[in-house]
Amino acid sequence: MHSTSRNRSSRATRTAAALLLGALTLSLTACGGDGNDKGKDDTGGGKETGSTVTLPKLNGASLEVAAVWTGGEQKNFKKVLAEFERRTGAKVTFVPAQDPIINFLGSKIAGGQPPDVALLPQPGAIKQAVDKGWAKPLGAEAVAELKKNYAQGWQDIGKVDGKQYGAYYKAANKSLIWYNAKVFENAGASEPKTWKELLSTAQTVYDSGVTPFSVAGADGWPLTDWFENVYLSQAGPEKYDQLAQHKIKWTDPSVKEALTTLAQIWGKKDYVAGGSSGALQTEFPASVTQTFTGGTQPKASMVYEGDFVQVNIQETKAQVGTDAKVFPFPAVGDTPPVVSGGDAAVILKDSKAAQALVTFLASPDAATIQAKLGGYLSPNKNVPNSAYPNPVQQKIAKALVAAGDDFRFDMSDQAPQSFGGTPGKGEWKDLQDFLKNPKDVAGAQAKLEADAAKAYGG
């Protein structure tokens, strides 16, 4: 998160990590919501059934909304936009964007056709949009929804210089490892709680005849997520915040230690599906689906990534909670990591309709629609837990909300986009190169520091 997170104690992070660990341990035996949503039902208290927020009539208004979402995420988000259209009379068009979204938006703005609202996946991108004069502050109605529905930490990461520009519509719990339950059962493997146990579990699975890990090396961002979980748990939250702000260099000994730890998996070709060359050709969706297809002989038994992989698991025959199970990213140091990510709605063309849409996205109404469709997690604390479609997702969502301000936001998402969010460049490319040659820790550190120094301006 922003600099305020430096003041948070490691004890607070330890509490959040323990909470997440406990919640996920329970998740596989739970059988539903707790039925204790304290009146947060669909009728809410707005002007119409299913409404907790009053929206203006916008007949004749047209909006464009840009996001990098594809597949199931895009399809489900369009259902949320359809509800906004139904309530307001506005016409909303979804504009598929490409990474890095700041470059995509720059070309649109240069051509005089910016979308009205964009979903930005990095706090660094929000700051860039503000610095370039593109982003418009949120109005009183949107800010009121945020204050009513969000922990202070989630409000703060949408601010630049104390002013609210972003409303975090979508969150991610990025400290999870998903596994093929049948493979674990056949191998006699159990869920690990520490990095040492994870390596032992991997060997047990390997001895049963299945490759332990599926790694999405073709996409750089999952590699940054691997690093961040190891680094946060091993180096601790204070160092994490310092590295996120480039107040310590990537040549720091703590980075060497984290990369050396990662190499215990990435550097063991028999532990990674297809070896490093295969992983570098594996895109994120395939890294998930290949873990849950192939019967008792899938290409891998485990895949690391956030709660959102459920959308990809749903493309296979595997059922979340029975065939596909999950455990928290194991503790490398004293505590398991709690890393989150998210997408914030930012207004680029200010209007009554744009402000109304972001107000809607900041309400429980919008989030509840997408929560019911699966593969989605909201930081909105007033979304009923029962809206999530399975016990695993319900417990993940409850843990995120209960963690309040005590989490760390994805480090690469806090960085300038040229370093932390551009395919084929910066951290993404440097970690792909490290996956290719995990023995060269010093070389990886040198490249990461050179690229970071350039992006951060010194």
VOGU-3710 file (C-alpha; in Angstrom, 3 decimals, decimal comma):
1> mhstsrnrss> 0,000/0,000/0,000  1,002/3,642/0,140  3,478/5,023/2,643  0,981/4,797/5,480  1,540/1,050/5,494  5,109/1,559/6,761  3,607/2,425/10,124  1,739/-0,818/10,419  3,302/-3,304/12,776  4,340/-6,787/11,781
11> ratrtaaall> 2,006/-7,911/14,549  -0,961/-6,515/12,610  0,134/-8,358/9,495  0,645/-11,504/11,573  -2,936/-11,182/12,844  -4,305/-10,824/9,319  -2,252/-13,770/8,127  -3,456/-15,947/10,981  -7,041/-14,942/10,261  -6,660/-15,846/6,594
21> lgaltlslta> -5,021/-19,140/7,464  -7,814/-20,061/9,862  -10,545/-19,017/7,460  -9,125/-21,050/4,609  -8,547/-24,073/6,818  -12,248/-23,998/7,551  -13,233/-23,277/3,963  -13,083/-26,809/2,706  -15,394/-28,183/5,389  -17,880/-25,319/5,496
31> cggdgndkgk> -21,251/-25,932/3,946  -22,504/-22,437/3,276  -22,886/-18,910/4,560  -23,319/-18,277/8,232  -26,730/-16,766/7,704  -25,642/-13,822/9,806  -25,658/-11,013/7,301  -27,566/-8,645/9,587  -30,176/-7,465/7,161  -27,852/-6,948/4,204
41> ddtgggketg> -30,414/-8,558/1,950  -31,342/-7,762/-1,613  -33,959/-5,194/-0,702  -31,378/-2,955/0,950  -33,330/0,249/1,458  -32,896/2,105/-1,809  -35,643/3,495/-4,016  -36,405/0,166/-5,709  -36,176/-3,549/-5,092  -32,576/-4,729/-5,024
51> stvtlpklng> -31,220/-1,235/-4,482  -29,106/0,176/-1,660  -28,070/3,262/-3,611  -30,167/5,915/-5,348  -29,156/6,545/-8,957  -30,279/9,370/-11,251  -32,313/8,868/-14,408  -29,895/9,148/-17,344  -32,068/8,517/-20,386  -30,109/9,409/-23,517
61> aslevaavwt> -26,698/9,322/-21,826  -23,955/7,103/-23,269  -20,852/5,821/-21,495  -17,762/3,852/-22,454  -16,028/1,727/-19,816  -12,549/0,323/-20,489  -10,899/-2,609/-18,699  -8,389/-5,315/-19,555  -10,791/-8,085/-18,521  -11,449/-10,900/-20,973
71> ggeqknfkkv> -13,430/-14,136/-20,992  -15,594/-14,851/-17,972  -14,540/-11,713/-16,103  -15,640/-9,489/-18,972  -18,877/-11,402/-19,500  -19,811/-11,152/-15,822  -18,899/-7,459/-15,558  -21,157/-6,729/-18,535  -24,067/-8,103/-16,477  -23,282/-5,491/-13,828
81> laeferrtga> -23,262/-2,773/-16,501  -26,590/-4,082/-17,822  -28,131/-3,564/-14,370  -26,834/0,016/-14,315  -28,458/0,549/-17,727  -31,740/-0,892/-16,460  -31,818/1,380/-13,425  -30,730/4,610/-15,104  -31,663/4,377/-18,779  -28,061/5,093/-19,798
91> kvtfvpaqdp> -26,319/3,138/-22,546  -22,980/1,604/-21,513  -20,418/0,143/-23,922  -17,558/-2,047/-22,699  -14,231/-1,257/-24,373  -11,654/-4,089/-24,213  -8,268/-2,622/-23,266  -4,772/-4,024/-23,570  -1,917/-4,082/-21,087  -0,399/-1,742/-20,176
101> iinflgskia> -3,715/0,066/-19,886  -2,030/3,467/-19,406  -0,541/3,173/-22,903  -3,912/2,079/-24,276  -5,645/5,038/-22,638  -2,917/7,398/-23,835  -3,608/6,459/-27,440  -7,352/6,894/-26,923  -6,872/10,306/-25,298  -4,448/11,394/-28,008
111> ggqppdvall> -7,122/10,495/-30,549  -9,719/12,534/-28,690  -11,759/9,473/-27,690  -11,062/8,590/-24,063  -13,481/6,194/-22,368  -15,616/7,791/-19,684  -14,478/5,354/-17,004  -11,508/2,988/-16,847  -10,782/0,134/-14,460  -7,129/0,530/-13,521
121> pqpgaikqav> -5,329/-2,488/-12,045  -2,478/-0,626/-10,323  -2,281/2,242/-7,813  0,739/3,325/-9,848  -1,509/3,632/-12,898  -3,989/5,784/-10,947  -1,175/8,144/-9,971  0,041/8,292/-13,578  -3,487/9,108/-14,776  -3,684/11,908/-12,209
131> dkgwakplga> -0,202/13,231/-13,008  -1,074/13,345/-16,723  -4,249/15,276/-15,983  -6,489/12,482/-17,253  -8,259/11,394/-14,059  -11,093/13,397/-12,511  -11,834/13,436/-8,756  -14,790/11,418/-7,540  -17,876/13,361/-6,538  -19,595/13,489/-3,166
141> eavaelkkny> -21,976/10,599/-3,913  -19,202/8,171/-4,887  -17,044/9,230/-1,931  -20,006/8,691/0,411  -20,484/5,151/-0,910  -16,797/4,415/-0,365  -16,875/5,698/3,208  -19,977/3,627/3,929  -18,769/0,389/2,363  -14,953/0,230/2,475
151> aqgwqdigkv> -12,206/-0,050/5,089  -9,974/3,010/5,241  -7,081/1,149/3,615  -9,092/0,445/0,463  -10,171/4,090/0,300  -6,599/5,300/0,731  -5,099/3,313/-2,150  -7,570/5,053/-4,467  -6,320/8,486/-3,364  -3,597/10,687/-4,837
161> dgkqygayyk> -2,384/13,615/-2,730  -5,294/13,064/-0,359  -7,979/13,320/-3,059  -10,193/10,354/-4,023  -9,750/9,312/-7,664  -10,333/5,562/-7,560  -13,101/3,284/-6,277  -11,843/-0,285/-5,844  -14,519/-2,420/-7,444  -12,628/-5,692/-7,572
171> aanksliwyn> -10,104/-7,198/-5,169  -7,923/-10,254/-5,245  -6,541/-12,473/-2,538  -3,174/-13,273/-4,108  -1,843/-15,551/-1,376  -3,362/-18,872/-2,419  -2,177/-22,150/-3,927  -4,823/-24,259/-5,662  -4,390/-28,015/-5,933  -5,842/-31,064/-7,603
181> akvfenagas> -7,457/-32,923/-4,706  -7,419/-36,328/-6,431  -3,680/-36,077/-7,116  -2,981/-35,135/-3,492  -5,180/-38,006/-2,290  -3,467/-40,528/-4,560  -0,028/-39,310/-3,484  -0,875/-39,193/0,210  0,079/-35,509/0,233  -1,236/-32,995/2,745
191> epktwkells> -1,676/-29,224/2,713  1,603/-27,518/3,730  1,782/-24,589/6,126  5,458/-23,686/5,680  7,798/-23,368/2,701  9,765/-26,402/3,918  6,533/-28,405/4,033  5,632/-27,138/0,540  8,902/-28,539/-0,828  8,218/-31,824/0,956
201> taqtvydsgv> 4,681/-31,954/-0,445  6,059/-31,254/-3,919  8,451/-34,187/-3,608  5,644/-36,463/-2,425  3,532/-35,500/-5,436  6,507/-35,886/-7,776  7,207/-39,367/-6,397  3,598/-40,314/-7,232  4,254/-39,530/-10,889  2,763/-36,030/-11,264
211> tpfsvagadg> 4,716/-32,796/-11,790  4,174/-30,581/-8,720  3,736/-27,051/-10,123  2,133/-25,271/-13,051  3,766/-21,855/-13,572  2,382/-19,154/-15,898  5,724/-17,912/-17,195  4,403/-16,502/-20,485  2,657/-13,788/-18,464  5,093/-11,840/-16,314
221> wpltdwfenv> 2,637/-10,800/-13,625  2,149/-14,225/-11,976  5,916/-14,367/-11,513  5,874/-11,036/-9,673  3,130/-12,464/-7,440  5,270/-15,496/-6,594  8,135/-13,178/-5,647  5,956/-10,864/-3,547  4,548/-13,652/-1,395  7,979/-15,099/-0,719
231> ylsqagpeky> 9,462/-11,660/-0,063  6,680/-10,425/2,248  6,794/-13,550/4,397  10,577/-13,815/4,438  11,740/-10,188/4,601  8,744/-8,820/6,511  6,262/-5,991/5,932  8,649/-3,088/6,589  11,149/-4,265/3,978  8,248/-4,993/1,619
241> dqlaqhkikw> 7,069/-1,403/1,861  10,596/-0,076/1,370  11,165/-2,170/-1,751  7,704/-1,255/-3,088  8,698/2,426/-2,914  12,266/1,753/-4,084  13,638/3,047/-0,792  15,924/0,027/-0,777  17,528/-1,373/-3,925  16,788/-4,634/-5,666
251> tdpsvkealt> 20,428/-5,513/-4,989  19,558/-5,650/-1,265  20,434/-8,973/0,466  16,740/-9,510/1,253  15,995/-9,740/-2,497  18,851/-12,194/-2,955  17,362/-14,361/-0,221  13,885/-14,311/-1,792  15,151/-15,148/-5,287  17,300/-17,943/-3,887
261> tlaqiwgkkd> 14,209/-19,327/-2,158  12,138/-19,116/-5,346  14,869/-20,988/-7,202  14,211/-23,995/-4,953  11,097/-24,494/-7,093  11,760/-22,593/-10,311  15,243/-24,054/-10,607  14,131/-27,662/-10,292  12,930/-28,477/-13,795  11,126/-31,642/-12,715
271> yvaggssgal> 9,015/-29,554/-10,331  7,651/-27,241/-13,044  5,344/-28,456/-15,835  7,322/-28,373/-19,074  10,420/-27,157/-17,253  11,344/-23,495/-17,497  10,971/-23,450/-21,297  7,489/-24,973/-21,037  6,504/-22,561/-18,279  7,655/-19,595/-20,366
281> qtefpasvtq> 5,194/-20,699/-23,063  2,323/-21,230/-20,624  -0,159/-18,375/-20,351  -2,101/-17,834/-17,145  -5,453/-19,449/-18,148  -3,681/-22,609/-19,354  -1,605/-22,774/-16,171  -4,867/-23,221/-14,276  -6,809/-25,479/-16,623  -3,904/-27,892/-17,136
291> tftggtqpka> -3,859/-28,477/-13,365  -7,476/-29,639/-13,361  -7,719/-31,615/-16,599  -6,208/-34,976/-17,534  -7,891/-37,116/-14,888  -5,409/-38,583/-12,411  -2,482/-37,504/-14,611  -2,782/-33,733/-15,086  0,237/-31,765/-16,254  0,656/-30,440/-12,691
301> smvyegdfvq> -0,861/-30,870/-9,248  -0,653/-27,281/-7,961  -0,957/-23,777/-9,368  -0,258/-20,581/-7,467  -2,563/-17,587/-8,020  -5,382/-15,564/-6,538  -9,011/-16,326/-5,822  -9,948/-15,297/-9,366  -8,686/-18,599/-10,818  -12,121/-20,011/-10,041
311> vniqetkaqv> -13,318/-18,544/-13,349  -10,683/-20,649/-15,116  -11,383/-23,752/-13,031  -15,039/-23,455/-14,059  -13,899/-23,999/-17,670  -12,915/-27,545/-16,681  -15,020/-30,311/-15,181  -13,438/-29,780/-11,765  -15,614/-28,515/-8,928  -14,212/-25,913/-6,541
321> gtdakvfpfp> -14,150/-27,263/-3,003  -14,123/-30,935/-4,017  -11,862/-31,490/-7,064  -10,085/-28,141/-6,795  -9,039/-27,148/-3,294  -6,915/-24,338/-1,914  -4,478/-23,550/0,871  -2,854/-20,268/1,921  0,564/-19,477/0,493  2,854/-21,129/3,055
331> avgdtppvvs> 4,927/-19,171/5,540  8,463/-18,683/4,274  9,411/-16,643/7,334  7,518/-16,245/10,592  4,053/-15,741/9,109  2,126/-16,535/5,933  1,853/-13,575/3,535  -1,360/-11,618/2,901  -1,014/-9,954/-0,505  -3,948/-8,329/-2,263
341> ggdaavilkd> -4,559/-6,732/-5,615  -7,482/-4,940/-7,163  -9,040/-2,873/-9,932  -10,259/0,679/-9,323  -12,848/2,602/-11,315  -11,425/5,973/-12,392  -13,290/8,734/-14,250  -11,590/10,137/-17,357  -14,530/12,152/-18,755  -16,431/13,824/-15,942
351> skaaqalvtf> -20,202/13,802/-16,243  -23,302/13,074/-14,218  -23,475/9,630/-15,852  -19,814/8,772/-15,190  -20,114/9,811/-11,546  -23,293/7,756/-11,205  -21,609/4,665/-12,649  -18,683/4,854/-10,216  -21,141/5,469/-7,366  -22,950/2,293/-8,442
361> laspdaatiq> -19,687/0,326/-8,648  -18,834/1,458/-5,099  -22,160/0,154/-3,801  -22,981/-3,359/-2,555  -25,530/-3,649/-5,373  -23,004/-3,884/-8,204  -20,570/-6,122/-6,341  -23,308/-8,511/-5,221  -24,318/-9,161/-8,840  -20,803/-10,212/-9,821
371> aklggylspn> -20,117/-12,045/-6,547  -22,998/-14,417/-7,300  -21,413/-15,267/-10,674  -18,160/-16,530/-9,110  -14,501/-15,823/-9,728  -14,785/-12,390/-8,147  -13,933/-10,855/-4,802  -15,049/-7,465/-3,529  -13,370/-5,313/-0,856  -16,847/-3,891/-0,172
381> knvpnsaypn> -17,633/-4,933/3,405  -21,398/-4,667/2,884  -21,638/-7,349/0,210  -23,507/-10,248/1,858  -21,154/-13,176/2,400  -23,944/-15,464/1,204  -23,690/-13,848/-2,257  -20,533/-15,827/-2,986  -21,404/-19,093/-4,720  -19,388/-21,640/-2,724
391> pvqqkiakal> -17,929/-22,127/0,757  -14,342/-21,623/-0,424  -15,136/-18,252/-1,944  -17,253/-17,222/1,044  -14,382/-17,839/3,453  -11,823/-16,098/1,215  -14,118/-13,059/0,988  -14,787/-13,010/4,721  -11,049/-13,179/5,462  -10,297/-10,273/3,127
401> vaagddfrfd> -12,967/-8,040/4,641  -12,059/-9,045/8,204  -8,397/-8,176/7,552  -9,502/-4,531/7,297  -6,449/-2,350/6,727  -3,976/-5,093/7,653  -2,875/-6,307/4,236  -0,210/-5,453/1,692  -1,138/-4,413/-1,822  0,565/-6,144/-4,740
411> msdqapqsfg> 4,067/-4,638/-4,951  4,371/-4,540/-8,744  0,982/-2,811/-8,933  2,361/-0,016/-6,737  5,347/0,520/-9,029  5,485/2,777/-12,087  3,817/0,834/-14,884  6,995/0,783/-16,964  8,605/-1,343/-14,235  5,784/-3,296/-12,625
421> gtpgkgewkd> 3,082/-3,582/-15,281  4,408/-3,826/-18,839  4,643/-7,105/-20,787  8,165/-7,824/-21,992  9,744/-5,084/-19,897  10,886/-4,267/-16,368  10,090/-6,652/-13,551  7,928/-8,909/-15,717  10,744/-9,534/-18,199  13,456/-9,715/-15,535
431> lqdflknpkd> 11,603/-12,442/-13,630  10,909/-14,319/-16,867  14,667/-14,249/-17,485  15,228/-15,477/-13,933  12,757/-18,333/-14,476  14,828/-19,240/-17,536  18,072/-19,180/-15,500  17,349/-19,394/-11,746  21,034/-19,871/-10,925  21,833/-16,267/-11,864
441> vagaqaklea> 20,506/-14,529/-8,755  23,032/-11,686/-8,890  22,317/-11,047/-12,579  18,578/-10,931/-11,915  19,096/-8,481/-9,068  21,261/-6,228/-11,226  18,670/-6,145/-14,039  15,805/-5,532/-11,617  17,663/-2,651/-9,970  18,653/-1,058/-13,303
451> daakaygg> 15,058/-1,177/-14,549  13,631/0,009/-11,210  16,062/2,930/-10,997  15,077/4,029/-14,492  11,338/3,758/-13,779  11,424/5,418/-10,358  13,698/8,181/-11,635  16,944/7,466/-9,821
//
